[in-house]
Amino acid sequence: MVNEFEIKKQICDIGRRIYNRNMVAANDGNISVKLNDNEFLCTPTGVSKGFMTPEFICKVDAQGNVIQANPGFKPSSEIKMHMRVYEKRPDVGSVVHAHPMYATSFAIAGIPLTQPIMPEAVIALGCVPIAEYGTPSTMEIPDNLEKYLPYFDAVLLENHGALTWSTDLNAAYMKMESVEFYAQLLYQSKLLGGPKEFDEKNIKKLYEIRRKFGMAGKHPANLCQNKSGMNCHNCGGACHDGGEFKKFPGYQYDFVGGDCGCAEEAPAQNDAQVVAEITKRVMEQLGMK
C-alpha cells in the first residue's frame, strides 16, 4: 500500500501538470485524495498548484475539518465540493478541480459538453453537464453538484471551471485532460462548420466497448438497478429529474428496449449560433464587448 508521503508527492506532481498545461492560473484549482472513510489529503488554499511540495498538503476528515496541516497552510475552502463527491460516491478515490481554458469557456457560456463526436469521449466521459452556479466557498456549489453525482464522472461548473473524479488520483486527473481535449475539439470543429455526431447505432457500439472494458465509474452505458433493470441514464434521467438529462445528445436513446415516456428533445442551436454565443459570453466575462 502506498504511504501518505508518496501520495502527497503524487498530488504535487498532478498540481504541476495542471499548472504547466494552463489548466489553472495563480492559486486556482484544488486536488484531493481519499485515504479511508474519514481521512483525506488535499491541497491548501492560497498557493500555486505548480509549486507545491509534500509539506504543503493538508489532511481533513469527512466533514472537511483539519486533522493535520503544517503552520501557514490550511485546506481550500472549496474542499466542501470534494467532500460531497466522496459522500455520494463511495467508489471515488480522488477529485480534481481546475479551470482549463476551453472547458471553462463552455462553462462560462452555459453550454454543456454533450455532443457525441469522438470515440474516446463517448467511451470515457459520456456527457459532461453543467452544474448550476454557486458562490465559491459556500455550500451552494456542493448542493448544486449533488444531483449530477449519480450519473456522471465529470461536470462543468457554471461560470467557474471543471470538476472530475475517479477511482484514484491519476484517473481523476486524466478525466480532466479528457474533458479539456474534448472541449477544444468541439469548439474548433464548430469553427470549421460543425462536428459530425455519431448516430444511435455507433453510440451503441461504443457503449458496448466500454462495458467490455469493465471501466469504473458512472456512464450511460451502465445499467441502472432501478425499474427492473431499465437504464435510467438512457431514458434521460426522467425518473429522477423531470427529464432534464433527456436534453443531452446520446441520452435520448433507449439501449435496453424500454421507454420512459420522455418527450422528444428540443432542437439544438445550430453551430454558428453556438460559436457566437460562446464568444459573446466569454468576452463579456473578460470585460470586452
Salt bridges, closest charged atoms under 4 A:
GLU4 OE2 - LYS59 NZ 2.87
GLU6 OE2 - LYS9 NZ 3.33
ASP13 OD2 - ARG17 NH2 3.19
ASP28 OD2 - HIS99 ND1 3.22
ASP37 OD1 - LYS34 NZ 3.43
GLU39 OE2 - LYS59 NZ 3.69
GLU78 OE1 - HIS97 NE2 3.49
GLU78 OE2 - HIS160 NE2 3.17
GLU87 OE1 - ARG84 NE 3.82
GLU87 OE2 - LYS88 NZ 3.64
ASP91 OD2 - ARG89 NH2 2.88
GLU132 OE2 - LYS147 NZ 3.34
ASP143 OD1 - ARG84 NH1 2.98
GLU146 OE1 - ARG84 NH1 2.65
GLU146 OE2 - LYS88 NZ 3.56
ASP153 OD1 - ARG89 NH2 2.78
GLU177 OE2 - ARG21 NE 3.55
GLU200 OE2 - LYS204 NZ 3.72
GLU208 OE1 - ARG211 NH2 3.01
GLU244 OE1 - LYS247 NZ 3.31
ASP271 OD1 - LYS190 NZ 3.36
GLU277 OE2 - ARG281 NE 2.25
